[in-house]
Amino acid sequence: MKSNLTEKEEVIALIKGDVKAFNLLYERYHRPVHANILKLVNSPELAMEILQDVFLSLWQYRSKINPDQSVGGWLFVVSYNRSLNTLRNKLKESIDYVAEYPIGLAVDEDTPLLEETFMLQMQMLEEAVAFLPKRKQEVFRMCRYEGRSKEDVANLLGISRQSVSDYLKQANKAIKEHIAMQYPFHAGKTLLSLLVICCGY
């Protein structure tokens, strides 16, 4: 399925309820989003369930999406939080109590999805990424948002794999420092979960 629209135009169409735009965005992002989820949950079946849930959320909360922000970033943040929630719930099913479990890393299922927490995460992440030099932005977005391997990014950008690793490490550090400096009063679950996202996996 091909489109002559830019991603921003597709998002604007999605916000208006255009199913074709949704399908185009799904085709573009479902593989990297699935790959990122799979890295976390390590279960193909569970990863597929979460993937479907994430894209269902994309449709349900389309009116909340900012067309000037990256859809890939939105999907990355949402899929990360959903994966952690799922893992936490799986643990709760098998044991009654988990001592010292990192509650701050996920959002409770009864929290309104993608409202204040997810939107604040996206705002914080996008602002921090925008401060990166161009090449580091490219590497971060391709590795984190698009789920590409370091080898793939190196080939696409014409640089060494080591350079990709260095750029990604530097970008992660810069993003964490920017968020900690700009949002010192959000040291709770919002900041904690976002810092874990930036650390990668």
C-alpha positions in Angstrom: 0.0 0.0 0.0 1.6 3.3 -1.1 0.8 6.9 -0.3 1.5 10.2 -1.8 0.9 11.9 1.5 3.5 12.9 4.0 3.4 11.3 7.4 2.0 14.5 8.9 -0.8 14.6 6.3 -1.6 10.9 7.1 -1.8 11.8 10.8 -4.1 14.7 10.1 -6.3 12.4 8.0 -6.2 9.8 10.8 -7.3 12.4 13.3 -10.3 13.0 11.1 -11.2 9.3 11.1 -9.7 8.2 7.8 -9.3 4.4 7.9 -7.0 4.4 4.9 -4.6 6.7 6.7 -4.6 4.4 9.7 -3.8 1.4 7.5 -0.9 3.3 5.9 0.5 4.2 9.3 0.1 0.6 10.4 1.9 -0.7 7.4 4.8 1.7 8.1 5.2 1.1 11.8 3.8 -2.3 12.8 7.1 -4.2 12.2 9.4 -2.0 14.2 6.9 -1.6 17.0 6.4 -5.3 17.2 10.2 -5.8 17.3 10.5 -3.4 20.2 7.7 -5.1 22.1 9.2 -8.5 21.4 12.5 -7.4 22.9 10.7 -6.6 26.2 8.2 -9.5 26.5 10.1 -12.2 24.7 6.9 -13.9 23.6 5.7 -13.7 20.0 2.1 -14.4 20.9 2.1 -11.8 23.7 3.9 -9.3 21.6 1.2 -9.6 18.9 -1.5 -9.1 21.4 0.2 -5.9 22.7 0.8 -4.7 19.2 -2.9 -5.0 18.3 -3.7 -3.2 21.6 -1.3 -0.4 20.8 -2.7 0.2 17.3 -6.2 0.0 18.7 -5.2 2.8 21.1 -3.8 4.8 18.1 -7.2 4.7 16.5 -9.2 5.3 19.7 -7.1 8.2 20.9 -6.3 9.7 17.4 -7.9 13.0 18.4 -5.2 13.4 21.1 -2.3 13.0 18.8 -0.2 16.0 17.8 0.5 15.9 14.1 3.7 17.8 14.6 5.1 15.0 16.7 6.5 11.7 15.5 3.9 8.9 15.3 6.9 6.5 15.7 7.7 8.2 19.0 4.1 8.0 20.1 3.9 4.3 19.3 7.3 3.7 21.0 6.2 5.3 24.3 2.8 3.6 24.3 4.1 0.2 23.4 6.8 0.4 26.0 4.3 1.3 28.7 1.9 -1.3 27.6 4.6 -4.0 27.5 5.7 -3.1 31.1 2.1 -3.2 32.3 1.6 -6.6 30.7 4.7 -8.0 32.3 3.7 -6.6 35.7 0.2 -8.1 35.4 1.7 -11.5 34.4 3.8 -11.4 37.5 0.8 -10.6 39.6 -1.1 -13.6 38.2 1.7 -16.0 39.3 2.6 -14.6 42.7 0.6 -12.7 45.3 3.2 -10.1 46.1 6.3 -8.8 44.4 8.6 -7.1 46.8 10.4 -3.9 45.6 8.8 -4.2 42.1 9.5 -1.0 40.1 6.0 0.3 40.0 7.1 3.6 38.6 8.0 2.0 35.3 4.4 1.5 34.1 1.0 3.1 34.2 -1.9 1.4 36.0 -4.5 -0.1 33.7 -7.2 2.0 35.3 -5.3 5.2 34.5 -6.8 6.9 31.5 -4.7 5.7 28.6 -2.6 8.3 26.8 -4.0 11.2 28.7 -1.7 13.2 30.9 1.1 10.7 31.5 1.7 9.5 27.9 1.3 12.9 26.4 3.8 14.4 28.9 6.2 11.6 28.1 6.0 12.4 24.4 6.4 16.1 25.0 9.5 15.5 27.1 11.0 13.1 24.7 10.4 15.1 21.6 11.8 18.3 23.2 14.9 16.4 24.3 15.5 14.8 20.9 15.1 18.2 19.2 18.1 19.5 21.1 20.4 16.7 19.7 22.7 17.4 16.7 21.2 16.2 13.4 23.2 12.9 13.1 22.4 11.9 16.7 18.7 12.7 16.1 18.8 10.4 13.0 20.4 7.6 14.9 18.1 7.8 17.9 15.0 8.0 15.9 16.0 5.1 13.6 17.1 2.9 16.5 14.4 3.7 19.0 11.4 4.8 17.0 11.8 2.6 14.0 13.4 -0.4 15.8 16.2 -0.7 13.3 19.4 -2.6 14.2 22.7 -0.8 14.6 24.0 -2.6 11.5 21.0 -1.4 9.5 21.4 2.2 10.6 25.1 2.1 9.9 24.4 0.9 6.3 21.7 3.5 5.7 23.7 6.4 7.0 27.1 5.3 5.6 28.8 5.2 9.0 30.4 2.4 11.0 28.4 0.3 13.5 30.7 1.7 16.3 29.7 5.2 15.3 26.1 4.3 15.6 26.7 2.8 19.1 28.6 5.9 20.1 25.9 8.3 18.7 23.2 6.3 20.4 25.0 6.3 23.8 25.7 10.0 23.6 22.1 10.7 22.5 20.7 8.6 25.4 22.9 10.5 27.9 22.0 13.9 26.5 18.2 13.1 26.5 18.3 12.0 30.1 20.3 15.0 31.2 17.9 17.4 29.3 14.8 15.8 30.8 16.3 15.9 34.4 17.3 19.5 33.9 14.1 20.8 32.3 11.6 18.7 34.4 13.2 18.5 37.9 9.7 18.2 39.5 8.7 15.2 37.6 11.0 12.7 39.2 8.2 10.3 39.8 6.8 7.6 37.5 6.6 9.9 34.4 10.3 10.8 34.5 11.5 7.4 35.7 9.7 5.5 33.0 11.0 7.9 30.3 14.6 7.6 31.5 14.3 3.8 31.3 12.9 4.2 27.7 15.9 6.3 26.8 18.4 3.8 28.2 17.3 1.4 25.6 17.3 -2.4 25.8 
